[in-house]
Amino acid sequence: MRLKNYLLGKCLRPLAVSLVVAIGAALGAMPAAQAQKRLSPDASPDDIFLALRQAAASDNGALAQDLAGRLSGYDLPSYVDYYRLKPRVRDYSASEQEIRDFMARYDGQALVDRLRNDWLLALGKTGNWTLFDEQYPKFILDDDVQVKCFALNSRALKGANVADEARALLVSPKDYGQGCSDLIATLAQNGQFTDADVWFQIRQAAENGNTTVARRASVLVDNGDVTVQQVMDKPALMLAKGPGSGAANHQLYIIALGRIAKSNPAQAASYLSDRARQMTAQEVAQGWAQIALAASYKLAPEAPDYWRKTKDALLTQDALQWKVRMALRAGDWKTVRTTIESMPVALRNDITWVYWLGRALKEDGQNDAARRLFESISANFSFYGQLALEELGQKITIPPGPTPPTAGEIALYSQNAGFQRSLRFYQLNLRFEAIREWNWELRKMTDRQLLAAAEYARQSDVLDRMVNTSDRTRAEFDFTQRFPAPHLPEMNAATRPLGMENAWIYGLIRQESRFIKSARSHVGASGLMQLMPATAKFVAKKIGMTEFTSDQVNDINTNLLLGTSYLNMVLSNLDGSETLATAGYNAGPGRPRTWRATLPRTVEGAIFAEIIPFNETRGYVKNVMSNATYYAAMFENRPQSLKQRMGTVAPNSNVATDLP
């Protein structure tokens, strides 16, 4: 009955769509009129364009239409037309002909692919598979998980067996949307997904805190005595009641264990131990997997023991990776190896797990197999590529530079319309659009063209695009583009009195701001070294800048002085460890102190970096330290060791801090 209700809802969706359109049309005029009052009659075209962009982002079609009408002759005509059309594509009121006319008018531009993405989502949501199947092969970037789900759904509805492809795709519930929920429903209906598949998706969604996905999938299976929503909202009630009888109740109990474990893994473990006799061995193992993952996020000392109890439980990709991380922390190389070998192929081939599998094989004495893995990634200019190179007995050096692009090669790009749109967006401080336009032009370039385009970016003072563009070359490498060192006199003035290494600071800036002087993060961090206002004020007071004002934070000299001073304070508070200080600069100095306190033993810096529980900080530390190693090789003109730079991290530290 629940499945029928779900499918009935899909059949009624076109009616719901028409109601949305009608309601939107009725309500759209009022916000448009109110918003118009906020724009003065003499507002500049740029101000009107920015308001148009916001109207489109808010799906306010009436306002977008009105603002676009005020931008006749604006120098970004494709975007004016796109922002005018986008809300109407999303509310299903745009005609097929209007969309095709836009695509023909701006054929070849990045925005055509962007609009096709919007259209494919609308076509999938309304079940217009004829048009969807026509347009999907033309979607060049094909980078939207929900669109991929709709594409598999279309094939499944025509009788194709897509279950394995779906399992490989459905690994990140935060990206699902309606498309992936519909795909799960279709596969459950036609028998390509078993109840076990559906419950796996529900557990995975619960792990990620995605109540919507879990709730949508739960209507496809027997829910037992309570709903998934109730269990996710009030797991303690389910645990107090016990697993009861029936597979559905047991699955809900497992989900409740995971929810409680997020705050108290030990309490969840006690619940499971008390009730294990009422469940199958496989269900108990699945329960331990939920607890082990939550304990791993907390770096709890019991996590390895919990993982050992999971036995052959079917693990999500997140769980597989954290099982390896906890084994690395414990020095359990056998578990590192067996877990990586059990990963799906795509995950197992990630450079992170190729490296750690190589290390596990080496620990097991399988040196030839380990060497083959290290060789397969050692040419990669990244954290794990560098570590693999050192495992092969080599140090990190700078490859020979290419023949520089000629003035003529560079000049070609001043005529590139996509690059010009990108630079215009930089003027408007719209980096998202600027990056999209620039990167679109790079898709089919040769190494020589990429090097010339990167040099054009340097001349245009958009160093982030220079770095990104040069990073794409495959056989010719210009590390002066990939690892620029602008503002060196100002950097020396900031670092020399502190005795700090320029290579580390440049490595951090490359990751923080990509050398965009006016960069501002979504949380308010500013400038080259991305200083938070409170931190800048704190450091200014500490170093005696009595006349500091917040508007100085983007000044290059001030930003470098405050940023390097703060980083030096963090370094001193964390025993002089660059690895810990880098983590502290990103996550706050208190967190790496807490993380290291959980260590059962002294670990190499690379292991500490891999077990950082914050995804952003984990990647940040790896990138900054990898960058710094290349900068040091450039500045010192001699081979470097990333392993030596990472050092080791010991469990205990008595150093306290009052740093923000």
C-alpha angles and dihedrals in degrees: 000000000000091000091049090051091051092050091045087055089054091052091051093048096096088057090049089049092054090050091051090052093050095046091045091052091050095049099036097079097061098055089044092055092046093048092049089061090059091058112074117229090247095049112146120250089249091055090050091048092051089050089050091052090052092048090054091048088052092048090239099153097175093053092043090053092050096046093046088055089061093056103069108155095014112157094240099057097159090057093047089054093043095051089047091052104035099077090050092052089051094049091045094240097113113099123236089243093055090053094046090048091054091049092050093046094053100028112165097023124119090241092065090062089045092053091045087056090053091046094049090054091051092046092049093048092052094042096241093153096165093063092035092056090048094051103036096074087055093056098107104188094039089188102138115101092201091054089050088053091051089050092054090045091054091053093045092052088056092054103266118142104236100156096116092046089049093051089051092049101041099074104109114053093187088071098045108094120164093314096065094040088053090049092053089050094050093049091047090050096049094043098248089116119050124209086263090058092050094047089050089056091048092051091046091051090048091051088055094044092242101147094172095058092043092050094048092050093045093069088066095065138041105281098202118216098329137029129258088241091057092048093049092047098043110016094160091068091055092047093049090051093049131223094293117188132320133046094265094056090048091053090050089050089053090052090049089053090055093049094051091043090061088073102022119017093175092056091049090050090053092052091050094047091051094050102033093106090064093058137062120260090251092052091049090051089050090051091053089050090058091050094043093053093050090046090050092055086056093044086233114182090231093060097096090052091050091050091052088058093055090076108171097347115150104254132201118237090256090053093048091053094047092048088058092046093053090048090052090051090051094044091241099149094171091061090044089057100043093045095050090047089054093054121108110268096253092052094042089055093056108117091239094061095037088060096046092045087053090052091049092051090049090052087053091054095252093130098160093053090045092050091053090055093047091049091052092062104025094097090059112106095222142096096278093037088057093047090049089052090055091049086059090056097258133116130226114271137165115258119234113276123245129244103283116251114259125246088252093054091050095045091061090073095058084073095049107115094205092053090048091053088049093053090047090055090050087056088054090047090240099138096169093061091039092055093045093053094046096046092048089064093053098060100099102024124130121230091263091052092047092051091050092047090049090052090050088053089053091051089048091052096240098125095170089064090046091055094044094046095048091046088067098064115113106195108009117060129193108186092183084068096039094046109027122180107204123170092029096160090052090046092052091049089055101041105037097067088051095045090235128153117249092210093064093046093049089047089055095046091049088059098037104048108353085233095296100148095204096041114146123185126218089257094051103263111150144202135004093321095036099234121189113229094243092048093049091051092047094050094044089056092046094053095042102255092151096172097048117139127187093245089067094066094094093050104111097227093046094044093051093045094050095039096050092043091053093046089051090052091051091047092053091049092052101053095265093293112149089197093056094039092052089053090046093051089057103035102023125272094264095063100061087048089055092045094051091048089065094057115116091205143359109290134190115262093250091058091049090051092050095052096050103127096217112082094209095048093045092056092040095057093048093049096045094049092045090049092048091053092055092046090051090051089052097044096042096035092221137099118280138205119225090189091057091048091051092048120175132302121220124207101242138053129165094196113123126196142202092192119129 
